[in-house]
């Protein structure tokens, strides 16, 4: 049997090369940042040592050096946090699974200790199935077929009927490039080619659409609700709508798996941000934008607690129906 081929995708973390940190003089913050760097580097070394003991072929690459679609591997292992896994997803189709290793988990005691000094939160790692504490066991379970990946929905975006090359795993935001500028747009929910909802005209701070896996991120912070992570539906929310009036019940809701949301942009400028600020596409006045979950799924090995929450949330929704 041929050896499995693995790609080890690494978050870079060198305190000395980060310009934003060069202005920091507080010794406690500097110590915290240096400790974070060491934790991350130690996690990388730990994962590499484990891989050297396994009958696999593997190659490390820094995520900043990733520029081509990932192919010809059997598994992608990301070492960092959710951001590293998200970046990997932008270069992956539905054929290769990915597992995330949270290299620097938040330490609750540390956050409490420094709560009046600075923000000591580290990496959330919501989608990461492993840390250094269980990486070897998780890897063995994957390689020996005892653990199977979950299929997470992603978002596809068409602008003027042209498909954008990047699928969103968490969410997209459509807004004016200046956060203080009003965004003008209209939208309606459609099923196939027929309207499913009335046309809603908006003046607001933009439109956010999330997947189920992204529903616990910015969407939840804005007042949305968490969704069962394996749901194929999307959730949308108009950001800070101005006088929605009769349309107030339509500015937040679900886009079912057989539906799409069609938006027409009426501001001079606009940007579609995909999974944060690093991947973005420009739109302009008159452009139509179609958003749906009709995108290749992503195979992700999820933490056990996320799968348990999925069952609980799905059961609760079923009881409400």
C-alpha positions as CSV (number, residue, x, y, z in Angstrom):
1,X,0.0,0.0,0.0
2,X,1.5,3.4,-1.0
3,X,2.2,5.9,1.8
4,X,-0.3,8.6,2.4
5,X,0.7,12.0,1.4
6,X,0.2,14.9,3.9
7,X,0.5,18.6,3.6
8,X,1.5,20.4,6.8
9,X,0.2,24.0,6.5
10,X,1.8,26.4,9.1
11,X,0.8,29.7,10.4
12,X,3.9,32.0,10.5
13,X,4.5,33.6,13.9
14,X,7.7,35.5,14.5
15,X,7.4,38.3,17.0
16,X,10.5,40.0,15.6
17,X,9.0,40.3,12.1
18,X,5.6,41.8,13.2
19,X,5.6,45.6,12.7
20,X,2.5,46.1,14.9
21,X,4.4,44.6,17.8
22,X,7.4,46.9,17.4
23,X,5.5,49.8,19.1
24,X,4.6,47.8,22.2
25,X,6.6,48.7,25.3
26,X,4.5,47.1,28.1
27,X,6.7,44.2,29.4
28,X,3.7,42.1,30.3
29,X,2.3,42.3,26.8
30,X,5.7,41.6,25.3
31,X,6.2,38.6,27.5
32,X,2.7,37.3,26.6
33,X,3.4,37.7,22.8
34,X,6.8,36.0,23.1
35,X,5.2,33.1,25.0
36,X,2.6,32.8,22.3
37,X,5.4,32.6,19.7
38,X,7.1,29.9,21.6
39,X,3.9,27.9,22.1
40,X,3.2,28.0,18.4
41,X,6.8,27.1,17.4
42,X,6.8,24.3,20.0
43,X,3.5,23.0,18.5
44,X,5.0,22.9,15.0
45,X,8.0,21.0,16.2
46,X,5.8,18.6,18.1
47,X,3.6,17.9,15.1
48,X,6.7,17.4,12.9
49,X,8.2,15.0,15.3
50,X,5.0,12.9,15.4
51,X,4.8,12.9,11.6
52,X,8.4,11.7,11.4
53,X,7.4,8.6,13.3
54,X,4.5,7.7,11.0
55,X,4.6,5.8,7.7
56,X,3.6,8.8,5.7
57,X,5.1,11.3,3.3
58,X,4.7,14.9,4.3
59,X,5.7,18.4,3.4
60,X,5.6,21.6,5.4
61,X,4.6,24.9,3.9
62,X,4.0,28.3,5.4
63,X,0.4,29.5,4.7
64,X,1.7,32.8,3.3
65,X,3.5,30.8,0.5
66,X,0.3,29.0,-0.6
67,X,-0.7,30.3,-4.0
68,X,-1.9,27.3,-6.0
69,X,-4.8,24.9,-5.4
70,X,-3.9,22.1,-3.1
71,X,-3.8,18.7,-4.8
72,X,-2.0,15.4,-4.9
73,X,-2.2,14.9,-1.1
74,X,-4.5,12.7,1.0
75,X,-4.8,15.0,4.0
76,X,-4.1,18.6,4.9
77,X,-3.0,19.4,8.5
78,X,-3.1,23.0,9.5
79,X,-1.1,24.2,12.5
80,X,-2.3,27.6,13.9
81,X,-5.9,28.4,14.5
82,X,-9.2,28.8,12.6
83,X,-7.6,31.5,10.4
84,X,-5.1,29.0,9.1
85,X,-7.8,26.4,8.4
86,X,-9.9,29.1,6.6
87,X,-7.0,30.1,4.5
88,X,-6.4,26.4,3.5
89,X,-10.0,26.0,2.6
90,X,-9.7,28.7,-0.1
91,X,-7.3,26.4,-2.0
92,X,-9.1,23.2,-1.5
93,X,-11.9,21.4,-3.3
94,X,-14.2,18.7,-1.9
95,X,-11.9,15.7,-2.4
96,X,-9.2,16.3,0.3
97,X,-10.0,16.4,4.0
98,X,-8.4,18.8,6.4
99,X,-7.8,18.7,10.2
100,X,-6.8,21.7,12.3
101,X,-4.3,21.8,15.1
102,X,-4.8,24.7,17.5
103,X,-1.2,25.5,18.3
104,X,-1.9,28.1,21.0
105,X,-5.3,27.6,22.8
106,X,-6.7,30.4,25.0
107,X,-5.9,29.8,28.7
108,X,-8.9,30.9,30.8
109,X,-6.8,31.4,33.9
110,X,-4.5,33.7,32.0
111,X,-7.3,35.8,30.6
112,X,-8.7,36.3,34.1
113,X,-5.3,37.2,35.5
114,X,-4.7,40.0,33.0
115,X,-8.3,41.1,32.4
116,X,-7.6,44.6,33.8
117,X,-4.3,44.9,31.9
118,X,-4.7,43.6,28.4
119,X,-6.6,41.1,26.3
120,X,-4.8,37.8,26.9
121,X,-7.0,35.7,24.6
122,X,-5.1,33.4,22.3
123,X,-6.5,31.2,19.6
124,X,-10.1,30.1,19.6
125,X,-9.7,27.1,17.3
126,X,-13.4,26.5,17.0
127,X,-12.9,24.2,14.0
128,X,-9.7,22.6,15.2
129,X,-10.0,18.9,16.2
130,X,-6.6,18.7,17.8
131,X,-4.1,20.4,20.1
132,X,-0.6,19.1,21.0
133,X,-2.4,17.2,23.8
134,X,-4.3,14.9,21.5
135,X,-2.7,15.3,18.0
136,X,-1.1,11.9,17.9
137,X,-4.4,10.2,18.8
138,X,-6.4,12.2,16.4
139,X,-3.9,11.6,13.6
140,X,-3.8,7.8,14.3
141,X,-7.6,7.7,14.3
142,X,-7.6,9.5,10.9
143,X,-4.9,7.3,9.3
144,X,-6.5,4.1,10.6
145,X,-10.0,5.1,9.4
146,X,-11.5,5.3,12.9
147,X,-12.4,9.0,12.4
148,X,-14.3,10.3,9.4
149,X,-14.5,13.9,8.1
150,X,-17.7,16.0,8.3
151,X,-19.0,17.8,5.2
152,X,-19.3,21.5,5.8
153,X,-21.2,23.8,3.5
154,X,-19.6,26.7,1.8
155,X,-20.8,29.8,0.1
156,X,-20.6,30.5,-3.7
157,X,-20.9,34.0,-5.0
158,X,-21.7,35.1,-8.6
159,X,-21.2,38.7,-9.6
160,X,-22.9,39.6,-12.8
161,X,-23.4,35.9,-13.4
162,X,-19.6,35.2,-13.1
163,X,-18.6,32.8,-10.3
164,X,-15.9,34.1,-7.9
165,X,-13.0,31.8,-7.6
166,X,-13.1,31.6,-3.8
167,X,-15.7,29.8,-1.7
168,X,-16.4,31.1,1.8
169,X,-16.3,28.6,4.7
170,X,-17.3,31.1,7.4
171,X,-19.0,34.1,5.9
172,X,-19.1,36.9,3.4
173,X,-19.6,40.6,4.0
174,X,-20.7,43.0,1.2
175,X,-20.2,46.6,2.2
176,X,-18.7,50.0,1.2
177,X,-14.9,50.0,1.6
178,X,-15.3,52.8,4.0
179,X,-17.1,51.6,7.2
180,X,-18.5,55.1,7.8
181,X,-20.2,55.2,4.4
182,X,-23.8,54.1,3.8
183,X,-24.3,51.0,1.7
184,X,-27.3,51.0,-0.6
185,X,-28.6,47.7,-2.0
186,X,-31.8,45.6,-2.5
187,X,-32.2,41.9,-2.2
188,X,-34.7,39.1,-2.4
189,X,-34.7,35.4,-1.7
190,X,-35.2,33.2,-4.7
191,X,-35.9,29.5,-5.2
192,X,-34.6,28.4,-8.6
193,X,-35.6,31.4,-10.8
194,X,-38.7,32.4,-8.9
195,X,-38.8,35.1,-6.1
196,X,-39.5,33.5,-2.7
197,X,-39.6,36.8,-0.7
198,X,-40.5,40.4,-1.5
199,X,-37.8,42.8,-2.7
200,X,-36.2,44.5,0.3
201,X,-34.5,47.9,-0.3
202,X,-31.8,48.7,2.2
203,X,-29.7,51.6,3.5
204,X,-27.3,50.1,6.0
205,X,-23.7,49.1,6.8
206,X,-23.9,46.2,4.4
207,X,-25.0,42.6,4.2
208,X,-23.5,39.6,5.9
209,X,-24.2,36.0,4.9
210,X,-22.8,33.1,6.9
211,X,-22.6,29.3,6.7
212,X,-23.6,27.1,9.6
213,X,-19.9,26.8,10.7
214,X,-19.6,30.6,10.5
215,X,-22.8,31.3,12.4
216,X,-20.9,31.3,15.8
217,X,-18.5,34.0,14.6
218,X,-19.3,37.6,13.4
219,X,-22.9,36.6,12.8
220,X,-23.5,35.6,16.4
221,X,-21.8,38.7,17.6
222,X,-24.1,40.8,15.5
223,X,-27.2,39.2,17.1
224,X,-27.6,36.1,14.9
225,X,-28.1,32.6,16.1
226,X,-25.9,29.5,16.1
227,X,-26.9,26.8,13.6
228,X,-26.2,23.1,13.6
229,X,-22.8,22.9,12.1
230,X,-23.7,20.3,9.4
231,X,-26.7,22.4,8.2
232,X,-26.7,23.2,4.5
233,X,-28.7,26.4,5.1
234,X,-27.1,29.9,5.2
235,X,-28.0,32.8,7.5
236,X,-28.1,36.4,6.4
237,X,-28.3,39.7,8.2
238,X,-28.5,43.3,7.1
239,X,-26.0,45.3,9.2
240,X,-27.4,48.3,11.1
241,X,-30.4,48.9,8.8
242,X,-31.8,52.4,8.7
243,X,-35.5,52.6,9.3
244,X,-36.4,49.2,7.8
245,X,-40.1,49.8,8.6
246,X,-42.4,47.1,7.3
247,X,-39.3,45.2,6.1
248,X,-37.9,44.8,9.6
249,X,-38.9,41.1,9.7
250,X,-37.0,40.5,6.5
251,X,-33.5,41.9,7.3
252,X,-32.4,38.7,9.1
253,X,-33.2,35.1,8.2
254,X,-32.3,31.9,6.6
255,X,-31.5,31.0,3.0
256,X,-32.5,27.3,2.6
257,X,-30.2,25.0,0.6
258,X,-32.5,25.2,-2.4
259,X,-32.6,29.0,-2.4
260,X,-30.3,31.9,-3.1
261,X,-30.2,35.5,-2.1
262,X,-30.0,37.9,-5.1
263,X,-28.6,41.4,-4.3
264,X,-28.3,44.5,-6.5
265,X,-25.7,47.0,-5.4
266,X,-26.6,50.7,-5.6
267,X,-23.6,52.4,-4.1
268,X,-20.7,53.8,-6.2
269,X,-18.3,51.4,-4.6
270,X,-18.5,48.1,-2.8
271,X,-16.4,45.2,-1.7
272,X,-17.2,41.5,-1.1
273,X,-15.1,40.3,1.8
274,X,-14.7,36.5,2.0
275,X,-13.8,34.9,5.4
276,X,-12.4,38.2,6.7
277,X,-10.4,41.0,5.0
278,X,-7.7,39.1,3.2
279,X,-9.7,37.9,0.2
280,X,-12.0,40.5,-1.4
281,X,-13.6,41.5,-4.7
282,X,-14.8,44.9,-5.9
283,X,-18.4,45.6,-7.0
284,X,-19.9,48.7,-8.3
285,X,-23.2,50.4,-8.9
286,X,-25.7,48.2,-10.7
287,X,-23.9,44.9,-10.1
288,X,-26.0,41.9,-9.3
289,X,-24.7,39.4,-6.7
290,X,-26.1,35.9,-6.2
291,X,-25.2,34.1,-3.0
292,X,-26.0,30.4,-2.2
293,X,-24.7,27.3,-0.7
294,X,-24.3,25.6,-4.1
295,X,-20.6,25.2,-3.6
296,X,-18.3,22.3,-3.1
297,X,-18.4,21.1,0.5
298,X,-15.3,21.0,2.6
299,X,-14.3,17.8,4.4
300,X,-13.2,18.7,7.9
301,X,-12.3,16.5,10.9
302,X,-14.2,18.3,13.6
303,X,-13.8,18.4,17.4
304,X,-16.1,15.9,19.1
305,X,-17.9,18.7,21.0
306,X,-19.0,20.4,17.8
307,X,-20.6,17.2,16.5
308,X,-22.3,16.8,19.9
309,X,-23.6,20.4,19.7
310,X,-24.8,19.7,16.1
311,X,-27.0,16.8,17.3
312,X,-28.3,18.9,20.3
313,X,-29.2,21.9,18.1
314,X,-30.7,19.8,15.4
315,X,-32.8,18.0,17.9
316,X,-34.0,21.2,19.5
317,X,-35.0,22.7,16.1
318,X,-36.9,19.5,15.2
319,X,-38.8,19.8,18.5
320,X,-39.8,23.4,17.6
321,X,-41.2,22.4,14.2
